[in-house]
Amino acid sequence: MKRKSISTAEFMRHFGRYHDEAQKSPILLTKHGRPSVVVMPVELFEKMLGSDDPRRSYAAGEMPDELAAMFNTQLEKDSEEYRTSRDEQDR
């Protein structure tokens, strides 16, 4: 998913609209063309602050379903891209 990026000035001009959008998906705000801050739903922010160490490793079978689904989705995507590139090389 492509991240939405807007200037802080644009965000301030249309605060209500972007506030509503940020409830659904994070918005990257820029200042002088450089990334500055991210506006995101409070639930996502609180989840990010959770006590789980993001570097944690899991034994087989103990990985949370949500994380396993994310890895499986990415693995399927990467596998398909690899197969496609191999097919193109074989031609």
C-alpha angles and dihedrals in degrees: 000000000000115000117238112237127187137161120263088240091056090047092052093047092054101026097149094052095046092041088059092046091050089057087067103035136004118265122208112220120207131203117200088350095304127109109263115161141348124231111206142159112284090235091060091046092051090047089053090052092051120128095251114108106233089217092059117130123216132213117234109285098016099081111114112256092239092055093044090052091050092051093045092051092051092045091052091049093048091046092052091049090050093049091048092050091048091050090051091050092050092057 
